[in-house]
Amino acid sequence: MSARRTPGVLAVEVTPRCDRDCLYCYNAWRVDGVPEEPPLAASVLIPLVEEALRASGRGALQLTGGEPLLRLDLFDIIEGLRAPARSISLVTDGARLDDGAVDRLKALGVGPVQPTLLAADRVIHDGLKGARCFDDTVAGIRRLLAQSVPVTVSFVCTKRNHGHFREVLELCFALGVEDVAFSRLCVTGAAASNREAMAPTAEMVRGCLAVAEDAVVRLGMRVYVAISLPHCAVEPDQTPHLAFGGCSLATGRPGFTIDPWGRLRACSVSSEILGDLREEGWDAILTRARAGYLRNIVAVPEGCMDCDALRRCRGGCRESARVAGGGFGQWDPLVDR
């Protein structure tokens, strides 16, 4: 899951390959199936991304997947996309951060690197990941810190691990990690089929936010709320040291994502393909999207319209609301009506 996404960031999924079976995965191809055609070669991907950056006016890249470190030419892609004043971050499971990978990331100036910790308990973490990887992930985080590579640990709140967030924050503090990105499970992609078993309640999320508030105040950590939350469900006034943003889809500055085949989506948790950048220019795709998906996705339930918090939270995650509710203008699934 994306951490600290800003309006100036373009996400690029460099590969669909993954050696995990995460119960919270939002990747659309886990449901629709991976296209038979291979991901774009570096020689095609690099100029396509450069043109998207130029056309969109975005100055930062976030490389993700699948698991990007499973792509053998990942570092060649990073080298090809480096530019003055351009930041490149990496979202990874974290377990493949061996000495060689960390050395290359440091040399290429990549950061932050965003590994995932779902619990400080290896049984819980590995159960949610569908693989034995906790120890390797912690070792990878240690290597990053030892090389002074910026690290932001990602935590995804679900029914199964919400009570473990305090221990995750304490482990991060002990390791020397200062930045943590908090997300709740988005019921999109493969996670949609696990909604009943995995989606946290508003009470669970509020509990995690209270723990985060304590970590900020008591330990001096920085905890970012990475996925938009409906303010009526989470009471942000109770956690004044946390930053809450609105859904990027509803702000007019979507968190655009390019998938491994060059197709454009409006955000990382959306399965809606806006267009194929190999076949159409950025402006043509965006013109069509603004008349369709991007115009409709901003719709919120009538009950939101008179809420004082609407301008700030934009009704929560609009894509989760669309998938869970079966259409546009639905309630964020965190809202208990």
C-alpha positions in Angstrom: 0.0 0.0 0.0 1.1 3.6 -1.0 2.7 5.7 1.9 2.9 9.5 2.0 1.4 9.9 -1.6 1.5 13.5 -2.6 -0.2 15.3 -5.6 3.3 15.5 -7.2 3.9 11.7 -7.3 3.4 9.4 -10.2 3.2 5.7 -9.2 4.6 3.0 -11.6 4.0 -0.7 -11.1 7.1 -2.1 -12.7 6.0 -5.8 -12.5 3.0 -7.9 -11.6 5.3 -10.7 -10.2 4.9 -11.3 -6.5 6.0 -14.1 -4.2 3.4 -13.3 -1.6 -0.3 -14.0 -1.2 -1.3 -11.0 0.9 -4.9 -11.2 2.1 -5.2 -7.4 1.8 -3.9 -7.0 -1.8 -5.6 -4.4 -3.9 -3.9 -5.2 -7.2 -6.6 -5.6 -9.9 -4.8 -8.3 -11.8 -5.1 -10.6 -8.8 -8.8 -10.7 -9.7 -8.9 -10.1 -13.4 -5.8 -12.2 -14.1 -2.4 -11.1 -15.4 -2.5 -10.3 -19.1 -0.6 -12.8 -21.3 1.6 -10.0 -22.7 4.8 -9.4 -20.8 5.4 -6.2 -18.8 7.0 -3.3 -20.8 10.7 -3.7 -21.4 12.9 -1.1 -19.8 13.6 0.5 -23.2 9.9 1.1 -23.6 8.9 1.8 -20.0 11.5 4.5 -19.4 10.5 6.9 -22.2 6.8 6.2 -21.6 7.2 7.2 -17.9 9.3 10.3 -18.9 6.5 11.4 -21.2 3.9 10.9 -18.5 5.9 12.9 -16.0 6.3 15.7 -18.6 2.6 15.7 -19.5 1.3 15.5 -15.9 3.8 18.0 -14.4 4.7 15.5 -11.7 8.2 15.6 -10.3 8.4 12.4 -8.2 8.1 8.7 -8.9 7.0 5.8 -6.7 8.0 2.4 -8.0 5.8 -0.5 -6.9 4.4 -3.8 -8.1 3.8 -6.7 -7.4 7.2 -6.9 -5.8 9.5 -4.5 -7.7 12.7 -6.3 -6.5 11.6 -9.4 -8.4 12.2 -7.4 -11.7 15.8 -8.2 -12.7 16.4 -4.9 -14.5 14.8 -2.8 -11.7 18.1 -0.9 -11.0 18.6 -0.2 -14.8 15.1 1.3 -14.8 15.9 3.4 -11.8 19.1 4.6 -13.4 17.2 5.5 -16.6 14.6 7.5 -14.7 17.0 9.5 -12.4 17.0 13.2 -13.0 18.0 16.3 -11.0 15.5 17.3 -8.3 13.4 14.1 -9.0 12.8 11.8 -6.1 12.3 8.1 -6.6 10.7 6.0 -3.8 10.2 2.2 -3.7 7.3 0.2 -2.2 8.4 -3.3 -1.4 7.6 -6.2 0.8 11.0 -5.7 2.3 12.2 -9.3 2.6 14.4 -9.0 -0.5 16.4 -6.1 0.8 19.7 -7.9 0.9 23.1 -6.2 1.1 23.4 -5.9 -2.6 20.0 -4.4 -3.1 20.5 -1.9 -0.3 23.9 -0.9 -1.7 22.3 -0.2 -5.1 19.4 1.7 -3.7 21.7 3.9 -1.7 24.0 4.6 -4.7 21.0 5.5 -6.8 19.6 7.9 -4.2 16.3 6.0 -3.8 14.2 7.0 -0.8 12.1 6.5 1.1 12.0 2.8 0.8 8.7 1.6 2.1 8.7 -2.0 3.5 5.6 -3.4 5.1 5.2 -4.6 8.8 1.8 -5.9 9.7 2.7 -7.0 13.2 5.7 -7.4 15.5 4.6 -11.0 15.8 6.0 -13.1 13.0 3.0 -15.5 13.0 0.5 -12.7 12.5 2.7 -10.9 9.9 3.5 -14.0 7.9 -0.2 -15.2 8.1 -1.3 -12.0 6.4 1.5 -12.2 3.9 0.9 -15.8 3.0 4.7 -16.5 3.3 7.4 -16.7 5.9 9.0 -13.3 5.6 8.9 -11.4 8.9 12.5 -12.0 9.9 13.9 -11.1 6.4 11.8 -7.9 6.4 13.1 -6.8 9.7 16.7 -7.6 8.6 16.1 -5.6 5.4 14.9 -2.6 7.4 18.1 -2.9 9.6 20.2 -2.8 6.4 18.5 0.2 5.1 19.0 2.1 8.3 22.6 1.0 8.6 23.2 2.6 5.1 21.2 5.7 6.0 18.6 5.0 3.3 15.4 6.8 4.2 12.7 4.3 5.5 8.9 4.7 5.9 7.3 1.5 7.3 3.8 0.8 6.0 1.1 -0.8 8.2 -2.2 -2.0 6.8 -5.0 -2.2 9.4 -7.2 -5.2 9.2 -9.5 -7.2 11.5 -6.6 -9.6 12.1 -3.9 -7.2 13.1 -5.4 -3.9 14.3 -4.5 -4.8 17.9 -0.8 -5.2 17.0 -0.2 -1.6 15.8 1.3 -0.5 19.1 3.9 -3.3 19.0 4.7 -2.4 15.4 5.3 1.2 16.4 7.4 0.2 19.3 9.5 -2.2 17.1 10.0 0.6 14.6 11.1 2.9 17.3 13.5 0.3 18.6 14.9 -0.2 15.1 15.3 3.5 14.6 12.5 4.0 12.1 10.9 7.4 12.6 8.2 7.4 9.8 5.3 5.1 9.6 2.4 5.2 7.1 -0.9 3.9 8.4 -3.5 2.5 6.0 -6.7 0.7 6.5 -7.6 -2.2 4.2 -9.1 -1.0 1.0 -11.8 -3.4 -0.2 -10.7 -3.2 -3.8 -8.9 -5.7 -6.0 -8.3 -9.1 -4.5 -9.1 -7.7 -1.0 -12.7 -7.2 -2.1 -13.4 -10.9 -1.8 -12.0 -10.9 1.8 -14.0 -8.0 3.0 -16.1 -9.7 5.6 -13.1 -11.5 7.2 -10.6 -8.6 6.8 -12.1 -5.2 6.7 -11.6 -3.3 10.0 -14.5 -1.5 11.8 -14.4 2.2 12.5 -13.7 1.4 16.2 -10.7 -0.7 15.2 -9.3 2.2 13.1 -10.0 4.7 15.9 -8.0 2.5 18.3 -5.1 2.4 15.9 -5.2 6.2 15.5 -5.1 6.7 19.2 -2.1 4.5 19.4 -0.5 6.5 16.6 -1.2 9.8 18.5 0.5 8.4 21.5 3.6 7.4 19.5 3.8 10.9 18.0 3.5 12.6 21.3 5.5 10.2 23.5 8.1 8.8 21.1 8.5 11.7 18.6 7.6 9.5 15.7 5.9 10.7 12.5 2.7 8.7 11.6 1.0 9.5 8.3 -2.6 8.5 7.5 -2.0 7.2 3.9 -5.5 6.3 2.9 -8.4 8.8 3.2 -10.7 8.1 6.1 -14.3 9.5 6.5 -14.0 11.9 9.4 -17.4 11.1 10.8 -16.2 7.6 11.4 -12.8 8.2 12.9 -13.1 11.5 14.9 -9.8 13.2 13.9 -10.2 15.9 16.5 -9.2 13.2 19.1 -5.8 12.8 17.3 -4.6 16.3 16.6 -1.0 15.3 15.9 -2.0 13.1 12.9 -2.4 14.5 9.4 -5.6 13.5 7.6 -5.9 14.1 3.9 -8.9 13.8 1.5 -9.3 11.2 -1.2 -7.0 12.1 -4.1 -9.7 11.2 -6.6 -11.9 13.9 -5.1 -9.3 16.6 -5.0 -8.8 17.1 -8.7 -5.2 15.7 -8.3 -5.6 11.9 -8.6 -2.7 9.7 -7.5 -2.1 8.4 -11.1 -0.7 4.9 -11.5 0.8 3.3 -14.6 0.5 -0.5 -14.6 3.2 -2.9 -15.8 1.7 -2.8 -19.4 1.6 1.0 -19.7 -2.1 1.4 -18.8 -3.1 4.4 -16.7 -5.3 4.2 -13.6 -6.5 7.1 -11.4 -5.0 5.7 -8.2 -3.2 2.6 -7.0 -6.3 1.0 -5.4 -8.5 1.6 -8.5 -9.1 -1.2 -11.1 -10.5 1.3 -13.6 -8.3 1.5 -16.7 -8.5 5.1 -18.0 -6.4 4.3 -21.2 -3.3 2.8 -22.6 -0.3 5.2 -22.8 1.2 3.1 -25.6 -1.7 3.9 -27.8 -2.9 7.4 -26.7 -1.4 10.5 -25.3 -1.8 11.6 -21.7 -4.1 14.6 -22.6 -6.5 12.4 -24.7 -6.9 9.9 -21.9 -7.4 12.5 -19.3 -10.0 14.4 -21.4 -12.1 11.2 -21.7 -11.6 10.3 -18.0 -12.7 13.8 -16.9 -15.9 13.3 -18.8 -16.5 9.9 -17.3 -14.8 8.1 -14.4 -13.1 11.2 -12.8 -16.4 13.2 -13.0 -18.4 10.4 -11.4 -16.0 9.1 -8.7 -16.2 12.4 -6.8 -19.9 11.8 -6.0 -20.6 11.3 -2.3 -23.8 10.2 -0.5 -26.5 12.8 0.0 -25.9 12.5 3.8 -22.4 13.8 3.3 -23.4 17.1 1.7 -24.2 19.0 4.8 -21.2 17.7 6.8 -18.7 20.3 7.9 -15.9 17.7 7.4 -16.7 17.0 3.7 -14.2 19.6 2.4 -11.4 17.9 4.3 -12.2 14.2 4.0 -14.1 14.2 0.7 -16.2 11.3 1.9 -13.3 8.9 2.6 -11.9 6.5 0.0 -14.1 6.9 -3.0 -12.9 3.8 -4.8 -13.5 1.6 -1.7 -17.0 3.2 -1.6 -17.6 2.4 -5.2 -16.5 -1.2 -5.0 -18.2 -1.9 -1.7 -21.4 -0.1 -2.6 -21.6 -1.3 -6.2 -21.5 2.1 -7.8 -20.6 5.8 -7.6 -21.9 8.0 -4.8 -21.8 5.3 -2.1 -20.7 5.5 1.5 -17.2 4.7 2.5 -17.4 1.2 4.0 -16.0 2.5 7.3 -19.2 4.5 7.9 -21.7 2.6 10.1 -25.0 4.0 9.0 
